Amino acid sequence: MTQIYEECLAIARSELKIARQSLNDEITNYPTPISGCDAQFNHLLAEREKVRRALQSLDQVVFVPTPRSPSPDTGVESR
């Protein structure tokens, strides 16, 4: 099961990287002049930020508190 999960995460990362590259290409090739009030360009920037955050969240270490380790700063309590 862990292998399937890891494969799914790898596929998600790969697809997000493809999406990021596609958005970067579209932003790079966007016709000038670029106006700050250009809704389509601003939408592309927002989508790129969503992809960046999604990639970041896949690589982020998440702490899950437990009774034996209630906070990230405390070590694991032995019994």
N, CA, C and O atoms as CSV, one atom per row, in Angstrom:
chain,resi,resn,atom,element,x,y,z
A,1,MET,N,N,0.824,-1.197,0.000
A,1,MET,CA,C,0.000,0.000,0.000
A,1,MET,C,C,0.867,1.259,0.000
A,1,MET,O,O,0.547,2.227,-0.690
A,2,THR,N,N,1.955,1.255,0.763
A,2,THR,CA,C,2.838,2.418,0.797
A,2,THR,C,C,3.406,2.697,-0.579
A,2,THR,O,O,3.551,3.854,-0.971
A,3,GLN,N,N,3.728,1.642,-1.316
A,3,GLN,CA,C,4.284,1.814,-2.657
A,3,GLN,C,C,3.273,2.494,-3.576
A,3,GLN,O,O,3.637,3.382,-4.346
A,4,ILE,N,N,2.011,2.086,-3.500
A,4,ILE,CA,C,0.967,2.692,-4.328
A,4,ILE,C,C,0.816,4.166,-3.965
A,4,ILE,O,O,0.700,5.024,-4.841
A,5,TYR,N,N,0.819,4.448,-2.673
A,5,TYR,CA,C,0.712,5.824,-2.191
A,5,TYR,C,C,1.875,6.670,-2.718
A,5,TYR,O,O,1.663,7.776,-3.216
A,6,GLU,N,N,3.081,6.159,-2.611
A,6,GLU,CA,C,4.265,6.881,-3.085
A,6,GLU,C,C,4.209,7.091,-4.599
A,6,GLU,O,O,4.609,8.142,-5.099
A,7,GLU,N,N,3.716,6.094,-5.322
A,7,GLU,CA,C,3.571,6.232,-6.772
A,7,GLU,C,C,2.568,7.330,-7.110
A,7,GLU,O,O,2.787,8.119,-8.029
A,8,CYS,N,N,1.472,7.375,-6.366
A,8,CYS,CA,C,0.461,8.421,-6.584
A,8,CYS,C,C,1.050,9.804,-6.327
A,8,CYS,O,O,0.797,10.741,-7.085
A,9,LEU,N,N,1.837,9.931,-5.255
A,9,LEU,CA,C,2.477,11.213,-4.964
A,9,LEU,C,C,3.466,11.596,-6.063
A,9,LEU,O,O,3.552,12.763,-6.443
A,10,ALA,N,N,4.204,10.629,-6.567
A,10,ALA,CA,C,5.157,10.897,-7.646
A,10,ALA,C,C,4.429,11.364,-8.907
A,10,ALA,O,O,4.882,12.285,-9.587
A,11,ILE,N,N,3.308,10.730,-9.211
A,11,ILE,CA,C,2.511,11.132,-10.373
A,11,ILE,C,C,1.964,12.542,-10.168
A,11,ILE,O,O,1.987,13.362,-11.086
A,12,ALA,N,N,1.471,12.821,-8.961
A,12,ALA,CA,C,0.945,14.158,-8.660
A,12,ALA,C,C,2.032,15.212,-8.825
A,12,ALA,O,O,1.796,16.262,-9.423
A,13,ARG,N,N,3.217,14.937,-8.299
A,13,ARG,CA,C,4.338,15.883,-8.445
A,13,ARG,C,C,4.666,16.109,-9.922
A,13,ARG,O,O,4.861,17.242,-10.364
A,14,SER,N,N,4.721,15.026,-10.659
A,14,SER,CA,C,5.044,15.113,-12.081
A,14,SER,C,C,4.002,15.944,-12.834
A,14,SER,O,O,4.358,16.809,-13.634
A,15,GLU,N,N,2.745,15.689,-12.586
A,15,GLU,CA,C,1.673,16.423,-13.263
A,15,GLU,C,C,1.680,17.898,-12.871
A,15,GLU,O,O,1.456,18.768,-13.713
A,16,LEU,N,N,1.938,18.181,-11.592
A,16,LEU,CA,C,2.002,19.572,-11.151
A,16,LEU,C,C,3.190,20.295,-11.782
A,16,LEU,O,O,3.093,21.477,-12.115
A,17,LYS,N,N,4.304,19.594,-11.947
A,17,LYS,CA,C,5.468,20.208,-12.597
A,17,LYS,C,C,5.177,20.500,-14.065
A,17,LYS,O,O,5.621,21.516,-14.599
A,18,ILE,N,N,4.437,19.616,-14.712
A,18,ILE,CA,C,4.028,19.853,-16.100
A,18,ILE,C,C,3.101,21.066,-16.168
A,18,ILE,O,O,3.239,21.916,-17.047
A,19,ALA,N,N,2.157,21.137,-15.231
A,19,ALA,CA,C,1.237,22.281,-15.187
A,19,ALA,C,C,2.000,23.575,-14.935
A,19,ALA,O,O,1.715,24.599,-15.555
A,20,ARG,N,N,2.977,23.526,-14.020
A,20,ARG,CA,C,3.784,24.716,-13.724
A,20,ARG,C,C,4.534,25.176,-14.970
A,20,ARG,O,O,4.568,26.369,-15.271
A,21,GLN,N,N,5.132,24.236,-15.692
A,21,GLN,CA,C,5.874,24.592,-16.904
A,21,GLN,C,C,4.944,25.172,-17.961
A,21,GLN,O,O,5.291,26.137,-18.642
A,22,SER,N,N,3.775,24.585,-18.094
A,22,SER,CA,C,2.802,25.083,-19.063
A,22,SER,C,C,2.382,26.514,-18.727
A,22,SER,O,O,2.303,27.369,-19.609
A,23,LEU,N,N,2.114,26.764,-17.447
A,23,LEU,CA,C,1.740,28.119,-17.025
A,23,LEU,C,C,2.898,29.094,-17.218
A,23,LEU,O,O,2.694,30.221,-17.670
A,24,ASN,N,N,4.111,28.663,-16.878
A,24,ASN,CA,C,5.281,29.528,-17.076
A,24,ASN,C,C,5.451,29.886,-18.551
A,24,ASN,O,O,5.737,31.035,-18.889
A,25,ASP,N,N,5.275,28.900,-19.419
A,25,ASP,CA,C,5.384,29.152,-20.858
A,25,ASP,C,C,4.316,30.140,-21.321
A,25,ASP,O,O,4.592,31.056,-22.096
A,26,GLU,N,N,3.097,29.938,-20.833
A,26,GLU,CA,C,2.005,30.819,-21.237
A,26,GLU,C,C,2.235,32.245,-20.741
A,26,GLU,O,O,1.968,33.208,-21.460
A,27,ILE,N,N,2.733,32.376,-19.509
A,27,ILE,CA,C,3.025,33.702,-18.957
A,27,ILE,C,C,4.169,34.353,-19.730
A,27,ILE,O,O,4.112,35.541,-20.050
A,28,THR,N,N,5.210,33.572,-20.030
A,28,THR,CA,C,6.365,34.097,-20.771
A,28,THR,C,C,5.963,34.589,-22.157
A,28,THR,O,O,6.472,35.603,-22.635
A,29,ASN,N,N,5.058,33.873,-22.794
A,29,ASN,CA,C,4.647,34.215,-24.156
A,29,ASN,C,C,3.433,35.136,-24.208
A,29,ASN,O,O,2.891,35.390,-25.283
A,30,TYR,N,N,3.007,35.635,-23.052
A,30,TYR,CA,C,1.845,36.520,-23.011
A,30,TYR,C,C,2.191,37.817,-23.748
A,30,TYR,O,O,3.267,38.378,-23.539
A,31,PRO,N,N,1.298,38.290,-24.597
A,31,PRO,CA,C,1.613,39.491,-25.387
A,31,PRO,C,C,1.779,40.743,-24.520
A,31,PRO,O,O,1.084,40.919,-23.519
A,32,THR,N,N,2.706,41.599,-24.922
A,32,THR,CA,C,2.923,42.862,-24.219
A,32,THR,C,C,2.054,43.934,-24.852
A,32,THR,O,O,1.632,43.736,-25.991
A,33,PRO,N,N,1.762,45.019,-24.227
A,33,PRO,CA,C,2.101,45.313,-22.842
A,33,PRO,C,C,1.195,44.562,-21.874
A,33,PRO,O,O,0.026,44.300,-22.157
A,34,ILE,N,N,1.765,44.229,-20.739
A,34,ILE,CA,C,1.005,43.534,-19.699
A,34,ILE,C,C,0.453,44.589,-18.755
A,34,ILE,O,O,1.195,45.379,-18.172
A,35,SER,N,N,-0.818,44.582,-18.623
A,35,SER,CA,C,-1.472,45.547,-17.755
A,35,SER,C,C,-1.802,44.901,-16.423
A,35,SER,O,O,-2.164,43.725,-16.376
A,36,GLY,N,N,-1.683,45.651,-15.346
A,36,GLY,CA,C,-2.015,45.139,-14.017
A,36,GLY,C,C,-3.487,44.811,-13.883
A,36,GLY,O,O,-3.883,44.063,-12.989
A,37,CYS,N,N,-4.295,45.365,-14.763
A,37,CYS,CA,C,-5.729,45.085,-14.683
A,37,CYS,C,C,-6.158,44.049,-15.718
A,37,CYS,O,O,-7.352,43.893,-15.976
A,38,ASP,N,N,-5.214,43.352,-16.304
A,38,ASP,CA,C,-5.501,42.317,-17.289
A,38,ASP,C,C,-5.950,41.055,-16.549
A,38,ASP,O,O,-5.130,40.349,-15.963
A,39,ALA,N,N,-7.242,40.779,-16.580
A,39,ALA,CA,C,-7.809,39.675,-15.801
A,39,ALA,C,C,-7.238,38.322,-16.214
A,39,ALA,O,O,-6.988,37.474,-15.357
A,40,GLN,N,N,-7.030,38.106,-17.494
A,40,GLN,CA,C,-6.520,36.805,-17.957
A,40,GLN,C,C,-5.094,36.575,-17.462
A,40,GLN,O,O,-4.763,35.479,-17.010
A,41,PHE,N,N,-4.246,37.608,-17.545
A,41,PHE,CA,C,-2.866,37.479,-17.072
A,41,PHE,C,C,-2.843,37.252,-15.562
A,41,PHE,O,O,-2.100,36.406,-15.065
A,42,ASN,N,N,-3.659,38.013,-14.843
A,42,ASN,CA,C,-3.720,37.846,-13.388
A,42,ASN,C,C,-4.214,36.453,-13.014
A,42,ASN,O,O,-3.772,35.879,-12.018
A,43,HIS,N,N,-5.122,35.916,-13.808
A,43,HIS,CA,C,-5.608,34.552,-13.569
A,43,HIS,C,C,-4.472,33.541,-13.749
A,43,HIS,O,O,-4.347,32.601,-12.965
A,44,LEU,N,N,-3.651,33.733,-14.774
A,44,LEU,CA,C,-2.503,32.842,-14.987
A,44,LEU,C,C,-1.543,32.896,-13.798
A,44,LEU,O,O,-1.035,31.866,-13.355
A,45,LEU,N,N,-1.298,34.099,-13.288
A,45,LEU,CA,C,-0.427,34.236,-12.116
A,45,LEU,C,C,-1.018,33.526,-10.901
A,45,LEU,O,O,-0.297,32.872,-10.147
A,46,ALA,N,N,-2.327,33.655,-10.713
A,46,ALA,CA,C,-2.992,32.999,-9.584
A,46,ALA,C,C,-2.923,31.480,-9.716
A,46,ALA,O,O,-2.687,30.777,-8.733
A,47,GLU,N,N,-3.126,30.981,-10.918
A,47,GLU,CA,C,-3.049,29.534,-11.141
A,47,GLU,C,C,-1.635,29.019,-10.890
A,47,GLU,O,O,-1.456,27.950,-10.306
A,48,ARG,N,N,-0.636,29.774,-11.327
A,48,ARG,CA,C,0.751,29.373,-11.089
A,48,ARG,C,C,1.043,29.317,-9.591
A,48,ARG,O,O,1.752,28.424,-9.129
A,49,GLU,N,N,0.503,30.262,-8.838
A,49,GLU,CA,C,0.696,30.266,-7.383
A,49,GLU,C,C,0.021,29.050,-6.743
A,49,GLU,O,O,0.571,28.457,-5.816
A,50,LYS,N,N,-1.152,28.680,-7.227
A,50,LYS,CA,C,-1.833,27.479,-6.711
A,50,LYS,C,C,-0.980,26.234,-6.935
A,50,LYS,O,O,-0.842,25.397,-6.044
A,51,VAL,N,N,-0.415,26.123,-8.125
A,51,VAL,CA,C,0.433,24.968,-8.443
A,51,VAL,C,C,1.673,24.970,-7.556
A,51,VAL,O,O,2.084,23.921,-7.060
A,52,ARG,N,N,2.268,26.139,-7.357
A,52,ARG,CA,C,3.458,26.239,-6.502
A,52,ARG,C,C,3.139,25.782,-5.081
A,52,ARG,O,O,3.907,25.035,-4.475
A,53,ARG,N,N,2.007,26.233,-4.559
A,53,ARG,CA,C,1.608,25.839,-3.201
A,53,ARG,C,C,1.308,24.346,-3.110
A,53,ARG,O,O,1.634,23.704,-2.111
A,54,ALA,N,N,0.692,23.802,-4.142
A,54,ALA,CA,C,0.392,22.367,-4.142
A,54,ALA,C,C,1.675,21.548,-4.125
A,54,ALA,O,O,1.782,20.572,-3.382
A,55,LEU,N,N,2.645,21.940,-4.942
A,55,LEU,CA,C,3.936,21.238,-4.944
A,55,LEU,C,C,4.617,21.364,-3.589
A,55,LEU,O,O,5.174,20.394,-3.073
A,56,GLN,N,N,4.571,22.550,-3.021
A,56,GLN,CA,C,5.193,22.782,-1.720
A,56,GLN,C,C,4.525,21.923,-0.645
A,56,GLN,O,O,5.207,21.366,0.215
A,57,SER,N,N,3.210,21.814,-0.689
A,57,SER,CA,C,2.507,21.042,0.336
A,57,SER,C,C,2.806,19.547,0.231
A,57,SER,O,O,2.785,18.844,1.242
A,58,LEU,N,N,3.083,19.053,-0.975
A,58,LEU,CA,C,3.430,17.640,-1.125
A,58,LEU,C,C,4.772,17.315,-0.481
A,58,LEU,O,O,4.992,16.188,-0.037
A,59,ASP,N,N,5.662,18.289,-0.428
A,59,ASP,CA,C,6.995,18.061,0.129
A,59,ASP,C,C,7.121,18.503,1.584
A,59,ASP,O,O,8.157,18.290,2.213
A,60,GLN,N,N,6.080,19.110,2.109
A,60,GLN,CA,C,6.121,19.632,3.472
A,60,GLN,C,C,5.960,18.505,4.493
A,60,GLN,O,O,5.133,17.609,4.324
A,61,VAL,N,N,6.758,18.568,5.546
A,61,VAL,CA,C,6.641,17.602,6.633
A,61,VAL,C,C,5.499,18.061,7.536
A,61,VAL,O,O,5.464,19.212,7.972
A,62,VAL,N,N,4.581,17.162,7.805
A,62,VAL,CA,C,3.422,17.491,8.625
A,62,VAL,C,C,3.553,16.790,9.961
A,62,VAL,O,O,3.786,15.582,10.020
A,63,PHE,N,N,3.402,17.550,11.033
A,63,PHE,CA,C,3.447,16.973,12.368
A,63,PHE,C,C,2.026,16.615,12.788
A,63,PHE,O,O,1.118,17.441,12.702
A,64,VAL,N,N,1.844,15.388,13.238
A,64,VAL,CA,C,0.556,14.934,13.756
A,64,VAL,C,C,0.741,14.665,15.244
A,64,VAL,O,O,1.439,13.724,15.621
A,65,PRO,N,N,0.119,15.490,16.097
A,65,PRO,CA,C,0.297,15.293,17.535
A,65,PRO,C,C,-0.332,13.985,18.005
A,65,PRO,O,O,-1.388,13.574,17.525
A,66,THR,N,N,0.335,13.354,18.942
A,66,THR,CA,C,-0.172,12.130,19.563
A,66,THR,C,C,-0.003,12.272,21.066
A,66,THR,O,O,0.715,13.166,21.515
A,67,PRO,N,N,-0.639,11.424,21.855
A,67,PRO,CA,C,-0.461,11.511,23.304
A,67,PRO,C,C,1.004,11.361,23.724
A,67,PRO,O,O,1.417,11.947,24.724
A,68,ARG,N,N,1.784,10.593,22.983
A,68,ARG,CA,C,3.188,10.390,23.343
A,68,ARG,C,C,4.091,11.488,22.801
A,68,ARG,O,O,5.214,11.649,23.280
A,69,SER,N,N,3.640,12.225,21.841
A,69,SER,CA,C,4.414,13.318,21.256
A,69,SER,C,C,3.450,14.468,20.933
A,69,SER,O,O,3.078,14.658,19.775
A,70,PRO,N,N,3.043,15.239,21.964
A,70,PRO,CA,C,1.999,16.247,21.789
A,70,PRO,C,C,2.406,17.489,20.991
A,70,PRO,O,O,1.537,18.188,20.469
A,71,SER,N,N,3.698,17.775,20.885
A,71,SER,CA,C,4.129,18.942,20.117
A,71,SER,C,C,5.417,18.606,19.370
A,71,SER,O,O,6.134,17.676,19.740
A,72,PRO,N,N,5.704,19.365,18.323
A,72,PRO,CA,C,6.901,19.060,17.529
A,72,PRO,C,C,8.203,19.210,18.316
A,72,PRO,O,O,9.216,18.605,17.965
A,73,ASP,N,N,8.179,20.011,19.372
A,73,ASP,CA,C,9.395,20.273,20.139
A,73,ASP,C,C,9.694,19.208,21.186
A,73,ASP,O,O,10.823,19.113,21.667
A,74,THR,N,N,8.700,18.413,21.539
A,74,THR,CA,C,8.924,17.393,22.561
A,74,THR,C,C,9.359,16.095,21.908
A,74,THR,O,O,8.896,15.744,20.823
A,75,GLY,N,N,10.233,15.405,22.565
A,75,GLY,CA,C,10.666,14.106,22.062
A,75,GLY,C,C,9.584,13.069,22.289
A,75,GLY,O,O,8.546,13.360,22.884
A,76,VAL,N,N,9.826,11.887,21.824
A,76,VAL,CA,C,8.876,10.797,22.017
A,76,VAL,C,C,9.024,10.289,23.439
A,76,VAL,O,O,10.117,9.945,23.888
A,77,GLU,N,N,7.914,10.253,24.125
A,77,GLU,CA,C,7.907,9.785,25.512
A,77,GLU,C,C,8.015,8.267,25.522
A,77,GLU,O,O,7.247,7.580,24.848
A,78,SER,N,N,8.956,7.753,26.276
A,78,SER,CA,C,9.084,6.294,26.355
A,78,SER,C,C,8.327,5.787,27.567
A,78,SER,O,O,8.177,6.499,28.560
A,79,ARG,N,N,7.856,4.568,27.482
A,79,ARG,CA,C,7.102,3.973,28.598
A,79,ARG,C,C,7.694,2.657,28.958
A,79,ARG,O,O,7.209,1.990,29.872
